[in-house]
Amino acid sequence: MNNDRLNLGLCYSANRLFYALAGPLHSDSIQYVGSIDFNFSVAEALKNGSNHNFDGLRNAIHRIIRENNVGITRVVTEPSQECWTILPKSVYDEPDEREAYLSIFMHGYPRGDLQPYWFDLSNRDFKLLAVRTTTSMKGFDRLTEISSGAEYCSNFEIGSFWNSHNNSGNSFMTISCQDGLIVVSSFLLGKMRAATYFQFDDLADIPYLWHHCRQVLPWINGMHDEILLYGYEAHKTAELLKPMLEEGEIRIMDSLNAMKINAEEQQYSFELVEAFPAIILAVN
């Protein structure tokens, strides 16, 4: 019976929740893509996890899960609620070193409240560490509590899911555009190289912040065959960054064709470019 259950992918931008439903096996087909508008910020509601706004969000997701026989629910998490860093693999290999570093990196948080996740990088001498707190994930847990399984995916992981779906092995960069924040991830021959994010008050500030990042993060200047942009204001962000992204082909994930996804429905009342993370999480 579980084989008949659908995968549910969820992401959000400003006051919109995007969701996608697909079969449980890796495929290039999506069954449904939808959007729900709220009169509040979805990210802010998730941070609280207990107010009236959150209850409306939770009820909407629970209805989707019940009505569509959902098995696994995958949700893109909020970068500002996580800590990321790249460490030598030797830290990961030694349990005492791991714990010592966590106590320094997350000073002031009790160990029982920390949820560390380690990711392989293209340079095998290093690992990427992402840390969430149990407190910050309470809202996410309540969203998915009736699903038979839940996976929380950091924003920088979308490129890994894309690589699994696309299976090209190219070197590429992903730029996730959100309201007041962008996430940049680099992949070398299909393996993640590094990731970062920065916040801004005005979209026009992005070129200046990008220029600063190029000075302190050399990997951003690396050669990429493709540069994938998606999310809120992705088209405007692409135009602002175009002078600094001349080394690779800029691709905006604003259509099912660009995503290499098949679906019976082709016309949508919202921008697919914002729903891309939900779609790619559903088909994997």
TADAMO-V627913 format. One record per residue. N is the residue number from 1. RES is the residue in one letter. PSI is psi in whole degrees, 0 to 359 (* if undefined). Layout:
n:res:psi
N:RES:PSI
N:RES:PSI
This chain:
n:res:psi
1:M:323
2:N:331
3:N:341
4:D:352
5:R:152
6:L:153
7:N:139
8:L:124
9:G:136
10:L:136
11:C:172
12:Y:158
13:S:122
14:A:242
15:N:19
16:R:137
17:L:131
18:F:140
19:Y:150
20:A:145
21:L:133
22:A:164
23:G:162
24:P:345
25:L:151
26:H:126
27:S:178
28:D:21
29:S:141
30:I:140
31:Q:324
32:Y:143
33:V:130
34:G:169
35:S:141
36:I:126
37:D:137
38:F:167
39:N:29
40:F:166
41:S:123
42:V:318
43:A:317
44:E:322
45:A:321
46:L:324
47:K:324
48:N:306
49:G:9
50:S:1
51:N:184
52:H:320
53:N:317
54:F:321
55:D:321
56:G:320
57:L:314
58:R:316
59:N:322
60:A:317
61:I:319
62:H:323
63:R:318
64:I:316
65:I:315
66:R:317
67:E:347
68:N:15
69:N:54
70:V:137
71:G:278
72:I:132
73:T:124
74:R:131
75:V:135
76:V:128
77:T:173
78:E:118
79:P:323
80:S:350
81:Q:12
82:E:162
83:C:130
84:W:145
85:T:156
86:I:130
87:L:156
88:P:143
89:K:334
90:S:329
91:V:317
92:Y:323
93:D:335
94:E:113
95:P:319
96:D:322
97:E:318
98:R:311
99:E:321
100:A:318
101:Y:318
102:L:321
103:S:331
104:I:312
105:F:322
106:M:45
107:H:131
108:G:347
109:Y:133
110:P:144
111:R:326
112:G:345
113:D:356
114:L:138
115:Q:94
116:P:143
117:Y:132
118:W:137
119:F:139
120:D:149
121:L:165
122:S:325
123:N:107
124:R:351
125:D:356
126:F:160
127:K:150
128:L:129
129:L:128
130:A:132
131:V:129
132:R:160
133:T:149
134:T:322
135:T:315
136:S:341
137:M:1
138:K:319
139:G:316
140:F:319
141:D:321
142:R:330
143:L:322
144:T:12
145:E:336
146:I:359
147:S:149
148:S:344
149:G:147
150:A:140
151:E:132
152:Y:127
153:C:122
154:S:153
155:N:327
156:F:346
157:E:346
158:I:324
159:G:324
160:S:320
161:F:322
162:W:318
163:N:323
164:S:322
165:H:317
166:N:323
167:N:46
168:S:333
169:G:12
170:N:166
171:S:124
172:F:164
173:M:140
174:T:139
175:I:109
176:S:119
177:C:122
178:Q:173
179:D:101
180:G:10
181:L:140
182:I:148
183:V:130
184:V:127
185:S:141
186:S:137
187:F:127
188:L:115
189:L:42
190:G:354
191:K:140
192:M:134
193:R:314
194:A:168
195:A:152
196:T:169
197:Y:155
198:F:149
199:Q:156
200:F:158
201:D:328
202:D:138
203:L:327
204:A:345
205:D:345
206:I:314
207:P:322
208:Y:318
209:L:321
210:W:317
211:H:320
212:H:316
213:C:323
214:R:331
215:Q:331
216:V:345
217:L:89
218:P:331
219:W:336
220:I:332
221:N:359
222:G:163
223:M:130
224:H:132
225:D:321
226:E:151
227:I:113
228:L:126
229:L:142
230:Y:163
231:G:192
232:Y:128
233:E:35
234:A:322
235:H:315
236:K:321
237:T:319
238:A:318
239:E:319
240:L:325
241:L:352
242:K:317
243:P:338
244:M:2
245:L:41
246:E:346
247:E:339
248:G:165
249:E:122
250:I:124
251:R:124
252:I:124
253:M:69
254:D:13
255:S:159
256:L:328
257:N:316
258:A:326
259:M:352
260:K:47
261:I:139
262:N:144
263:A:148
264:E:318
265:E:132
266:Q:339
267:Q:134
268:Y:153
269:S:8
270:F:170
271:E:117
272:L:334
273:V:333
274:E:339
275:A:357
276:F:312
277:P:318
278:A:319
279:I:313
280:I:333
281:L:328
282:A:324
283:V:353
284:N:*
